Amino acid sequence: MFLISFTDFTQIAQQLEGRHHQNYRGAERAGGNDLVFTFKPFTGVEKEPALPTEVWRDESLTRAAREALAAEYEDARRLWLDARYVRELKIVSTGAPELWTAYTQAQQEMDLIFASLHSTADTHWRSTVSRLVATQETVLTASAAWDRKARTVVDVHVAHNHSNLSQREAAEKAGLDTAWEFGSHCDYDSWGRTPLNQQVFNAVERQREHLRQVANLTGDHQA
């Protein structure tokens, strides 16, 4: 937004012909002396908008014209930064839906098998526990794979923390699923388990502790 009357801007428009950014489409009054520049949507692949340095040395331009053009290019740059942010989120999230589905399906199967143990006959107890352990390993692997993908998404958020878009706004524009789970950037820099994998590990340990208690109480130490 640029503070100049629409009438004044109209008067300097001729000076600015041929000098606008390639995506520039026009200027609109936003109320009072506020002027809003409009642009063709940016994709993020364009060259970063930058006001040509010779503008400040061009004596054919008035001060108001230079300032208006500088404001236009600054608005263009902000829109370009936002578009690049969204574009990079789309790129790094490629394959994320499949990884998230693999995790959620395995996690649901693990919980169902564990819940079924409460009504499993003794003759099928060991085979069910064996299935549970195998599924637990699958969930641990799937959660680790998701965290590796999640880290690349979080890295993009951090790299674009200067964008006008919030992380939520950028994620929505990029089509990221709101169900996907992400930790903070520092969560992925620790030497321990990554966020979702740690969550799954804790759940698996609780299940296995339950199995150990059952085995101790029933005397079935091979369970």
C-alpha positions in Angstrom: 0.0 0.0 0.0 1.4 3.4 -1.0 0.3 6.7 0.5 -0.4 9.1 -2.4 -3.7 10.4 -3.8 -5.1 8.6 -6.8 -5.1 12.0 -8.7 -1.4 12.5 -8.0 -0.6 8.9 -9.1 -2.6 9.4 -12.3 -0.4 12.5 -13.0 2.8 10.6 -12.7 1.6 7.4 -14.5 3.0 8.6 -17.8 6.4 8.9 -16.3 6.2 5.3 -15.2 5.2 3.8 -18.5 7.5 1.0 -19.5 9.1 0.9 -16.0 6.6 -1.3 -14.2 7.3 -4.8 -13.0 6.3 -7.4 -15.6 3.5 -8.7 -13.4 2.1 -5.2 -12.7 -1.5 -4.8 -13.8 -2.6 -1.4 -12.3 -3.3 0.6 -9.2 -6.5 0.9 -7.2 -7.7 3.4 -4.6 -8.1 1.7 -1.2 -9.6 4.7 0.6 -8.2 8.1 1.4 -4.7 8.5 0.1 -4.0 4.7 0.1 -3.1 3.2 -3.2 -2.9 -0.5 -3.8 -1.0 -2.0 -6.7 -2.4 -5.0 -8.4 -0.4 -7.7 -10.1 -0.8 -10.8 -12.2 -0.5 -13.8 -9.8 3.1 -14.7 -9.0 4.3 -18.4 -9.3 7.5 -18.0 -7.4 9.6 -19.0 -10.4 10.0 -15.5 -11.6 13.2 -13.5 -10.9 13.1 -11.8 -7.6 11.5 -8.3 -8.1 14.1 -5.6 -7.6 13.8 -1.9 -8.5 16.4 -1.0 -11.1 19.1 1.1 -9.5 19.1 3.5 -12.4 15.7 4.7 -11.4 17.2 6.9 -8.7 19.5 8.5 -11.2 16.9 9.1 -13.8 16.3 12.9 -13.9 13.2 12.5 -16.0 11.4 11.0 -13.0 10.1 13.2 -10.2 10.6 12.2 -6.6 7.0 11.1 -6.3 7.3 8.9 -9.4 10.5 7.2 -8.0 8.8 6.6 -4.6 5.7 5.2 -6.3 7.7 2.8 -8.4 9.8 1.7 -5.4 6.6 1.0 -3.5 5.3 -1.0 -6.4 8.4 -3.2 -6.6 8.4 -3.7 -2.9 4.8 -5.0 -3.1 5.8 -7.2 -6.0 8.6 -8.6 -4.0 6.4 -9.4 -1.1 3.9 -11.2 -3.3 6.8 -13.1 -5.0 8.2 -14.2 -1.7 4.8 -15.5 -0.6 4.4 -17.4 -4.0 7.9 -18.9 -3.6 7.0 -20.0 -0.1 3.9 -21.8 -1.2 5.7 -23.3 -4.3 8.5 -24.8 -2.1 5.9 -26.2 0.3 4.2 -28.0 -2.6 7.6 -29.4 -3.8 8.8 -30.7 -0.5 5.4 -32.2 0.4 5.5 -34.4 -2.7 4.9 -38.0 -1.5 3.7 -36.8 1.9 0.1 -38.1 1.5 1.3 -41.7 0.9 3.7 -41.5 3.9 0.9 -40.2 6.2 -1.5 -42.9 5.0 1.0 -45.6 5.6 1.6 -44.4 9.1 -2.1 -43.9 10.0 -3.2 -47.3 8.6 -0.4 -49.1 10.5 -1.2 -47.2 13.7 -4.9 -48.0 13.4 -4.0 -51.7 12.8 -1.7 -51.7 15.8 -4.4 -50.3 18.1 -7.0 -52.7 16.8 -4.8 -55.7 17.4 -3.9 -54.5 20.9 -7.6 -53.9 21.8 -8.4 -57.4 20.5 -6.1 -59.0 23.0 -8.7 -58.4 25.7 -11.0 -60.9 24.0 -8.5 -63.2 22.4 -8.7 -66.8 23.4 -5.6 -68.3 25.1 -5.1 -70.6 22.1 -4.6 -67.6 19.9 -2.9 -65.3 22.3 0.7 -65.9 21.2 -0.1 -65.5 17.5 -2.0 -62.3 18.2 0.9 -60.9 20.2 3.3 -61.9 17.4 1.1 -59.9 14.9 1.0 -57.0 17.3 4.8 -56.9 17.6 5.2 -57.0 13.8 2.7 -54.2 13.4 4.4 -52.1 16.1 7.7 -52.3 14.1 5.8 -51.2 11.0 4.4 -48.2 12.8 7.8 -47.2 14.2 9.3 -47.4 10.7 6.4 -45.5 9.2 6.5 -42.8 11.8 10.2 -42.3 11.3 9.7 -42.0 7.5 7.0 -39.4 8.1 9.2 -37.4 10.4 11.9 -37.3 7.7 9.4 -35.8 5.3 7.9 -33.5 8.0 11.3 -32.1 8.7 11.7 -30.9 5.1 8.3 -29.1 5.4 9.3 -27.5 8.7 12.6 -26.4 7.1 10.7 -24.5 4.4 8.5 -22.8 7.0 11.7 -21.7 8.9 13.4 -20.5 5.7 10.4 -18.3 4.9 9.7 -16.9 8.3 9.9 -13.4 6.7 6.9 -14.1 4.5 3.7 -12.1 5.0 1.9 -15.5 5.1 1.6 -17.4 8.4 2.6 -21.0 8.4 -1.1 -22.0 8.4 -1.9 -19.7 5.5 1.0 -21.0 3.5 0.1 -24.6 4.3 -3.5 -24.1 3.2 -2.5 -22.4 0.0 -0.1 -25.3 -0.7 -2.8 -27.9 -0.1 -1.2 -29.5 3.0 -3.5 -31.7 5.0 -4.4 -30.2 8.3 -4.3 -33.7 9.9 -0.6 -34.0 9.2 1.5 -33.7 12.4 4.7 -31.6 12.6 7.0 -30.8 15.4 8.9 -27.6 15.9 12.2 -27.1 14.1 14.3 -27.8 17.1 12.5 -31.1 17.6 14.2 -32.5 14.5 17.7 -31.4 15.6 17.9 -33.5 18.7 19.9 -36.7 19.0 16.9 -38.6 20.2 13.8 -39.8 18.4 11.9 -37.4 16.2 8.5 -36.1 17.2 6.0 -38.6 15.8 8.4 -41.5 16.1 8.8 -40.6 19.8 5.1 -40.5 20.2 4.7 -44.0 18.6 7.6 -45.4 20.6 5.9 -44.3 23.9 2.7 -45.9 22.8 4.5 -49.1 21.9 6.3 -49.2 25.2 2.9 -48.8 27.0 1.5 -51.8 25.1 4.6 -53.9 25.8 4.5 -53.1 29.5 0.9 -54.2 29.6 2.0 -57.5 27.9 4.8 -58.0 30.4 2.4 -57.4 33.3 0.0 -60.0 31.9 2.8 -62.5 31.4 4.0 -62.0 35.0 0.5 -62.3 36.5 -0.4 -65.4 34.5 3.1 -67.0 34.8 3.4 -67.1 31.0 6.8 -65.5 30.8 7.2 -66.5 27.2 4.3 -64.2 26.2 
